[in-house]
Amino acid sequence: MRLMHLVVSTVLLTLAACANMPMGAGRTSTSVDMSGADLLGQTQLPPGARILHEQSLVIGTGQNWVGRVVMDSARDTTSAYSYFLENYPAQGWTLLSAVRAKSSVLVFSKDERNVTIEIQEGNPLAGGAAVVILTLSPRSAIPKP
C-alpha cells in the first residue's frame, strides 16, 4: 500500500510540475529556423522582410508547408506589390488574380498549391512598411475520386 501511495504521489507531482511549465519550455526562437528560407521552401520573401511569428500559423516546412505568414515587408506597399508581381512568376508561380487597392491582393498558383498575398499599409508611426499576409494552401481541398 505504501509503495502504491509513493508511486501515485510521484506521478501527481510530476504532472503538476509539467503543468506549470510553459509550452515549448526550453526552446527559444533561435532553436527553430524561422528565417523563411528553410521554413517556407519555394515561397520567397522580400529581402529584409521579418516574419511576425505571433501572428503567423505555419504547418509543415519546406515544400510542404501550409498556413498563414504575416510579415513586416521592410518596404512600402507599392514596392511590396511590385516585388511579388515581378518575382513570383519568375519562380514558376502563375498569376491568377491581382487587385491593386488600399489593401492589395495577389493570387498565384504553382503545381497543386495556391498562395494568396494580401498587402496592407503599415503604421506610419512604426516606419510605415507594408504588412504582407501570405496564405498558402492546396489548390483543391476536394479529394479526387
C-alpha positions in Angstrom: 0.0 0.0 0.0 2.8 2.4 0.9 4.5 1.7 -2.4 1.3 2.4 -4.3 0.9 5.7 -2.4 4.5 6.6 -3.2 4.0 5.9 -7.0 0.8 7.8 -7.2 2.4 10.8 -5.3 5.4 10.8 -7.6 3.1 10.7 -10.7 1.0 13.6 -9.4 4.0 15.7 -8.5 5.5 15.1 -12.0 2.2 16.1 -13.7 1.9 19.2 -11.5 5.4 20.2 -12.4 4.7 19.8 -16.1 1.5 21.8 -15.9 3.4 24.8 -14.6 6.0 24.7 -17.4 5.2 27.0 -20.5 4.5 25.2 -23.8 7.7 24.6 -25.6 9.8 25.2 -22.5 13.5 25.0 -23.2 13.0 26.1 -26.8 13.9 29.6 -27.9 13.1 31.3 -31.1 16.7 30.5 -32.3 16.3 26.7 -31.9 14.0 26.6 -34.9 15.0 28.3 -38.2 12.2 30.8 -38.8 14.1 32.9 -41.3 11.9 32.0 -44.2 14.3 30.0 -46.4 14.2 26.7 -44.7 10.7 27.2 -43.2 8.9 28.2 -46.4 10.8 26.4 -49.1 9.7 27.6 -52.5 7.8 30.7 -51.2 10.3 33.5 -51.3 10.0 36.6 -49.1 11.2 40.1 -50.0 14.8 40.8 -48.8 14.8 42.3 -45.3 11.2 41.1 -44.6 10.6 40.0 -41.0 8.1 37.3 -40.1 5.8 38.2 -37.3 5.7 34.8 -35.6 3.0 35.7 -33.0 0.5 36.4 -35.9 1.6 33.6 -38.2 0.4 30.0 -38.3 2.6 27.6 -40.3 2.1 23.9 -40.5 5.0 21.9 -42.0 8.2 23.2 -43.6 10.0 23.4 -46.9 8.0 22.5 -49.9 5.1 21.1 -47.9 4.0 23.9 -45.6 0.5 25.4 -45.5 -0.9 28.2 -43.4 -0.5 31.9 -43.0 2.7 34.0 -42.7 2.4 37.6 -41.5 5.4 39.8 -42.1 6.8 43.3 -42.0 7.9 43.6 -45.6 10.6 46.2 -44.9 9.2 48.2 -47.9 6.3 50.4 -48.8 3.1 49.0 -50.3 4.0 49.9 -53.9 7.4 48.2 -53.6 6.0 45.1 -51.8 3.3 44.8 -54.5 5.9 45.1 -57.3 8.2 42.6 -55.6 5.6 39.8 -55.6 4.2 40.7 -59.1 7.6 40.6 -60.6 9.4 37.8 -58.7 6.7 35.1 -58.2 6.1 34.4 -61.9 9.9 34.2 -62.3 9.9 31.4 -59.7 7.2 29.4 -61.5 4.1 30.9 -59.9 1.2 31.7 -62.3 -0.7 34.9 -61.6 -4.4 34.1 -61.3 -5.7 37.5 -59.9 -4.4 40.9 -59.0 -6.2 43.7 -57.3 -4.3 47.0 -56.6 -6.1 49.0 -53.9 -5.6 50.3 -50.3 -5.5 46.6 -49.4 -4.0 44.8 -52.4 -4.4 41.1 -53.1 -2.4 38.8 -55.5 -3.3 35.2 -56.1 -0.8 32.8 -57.6 -0.8 29.1 -58.4 2.1 26.6 -58.7 1.8 22.9 -59.1 -1.1 21.9 -56.7 -0.9 24.9 -54.5 -2.2 28.5 -54.3 -0.8 31.4 -52.5 -2.9 34.5 -51.7 -0.8 37.6 -50.9 -2.5 40.5 -49.1 -0.6 43.7 -48.8 -1.8 46.3 -46.3 -0.5 49.8 -45.5 1.8 49.8 -42.4 1.6 52.0 -39.4 3.4 55.3 -40.3 4.4 55.8 -36.7 6.2 52.4 -36.8 8.1 53.1 -40.0 5.3 52.6 -42.5 6.5 49.3 -44.0 3.7 47.3 -45.6 2.3 44.4 -43.7 2.1 41.3 -46.0 0.0 38.2 -45.3 0.8 35.1 -47.3 -1.7 32.3 -47.2 -0.6 29.1 -48.8 -3.0 26.2 -49.3 -3.6 23.2 -51.5 -5.3 24.1 -54.8 -8.2 21.8 -54.1 -9.4 20.6 -50.8 -11.8 18.2 -52.5 -10.1 14.7 -52.9 -10.1 13.3 -56.4 -12.0 10.0 -56.9 
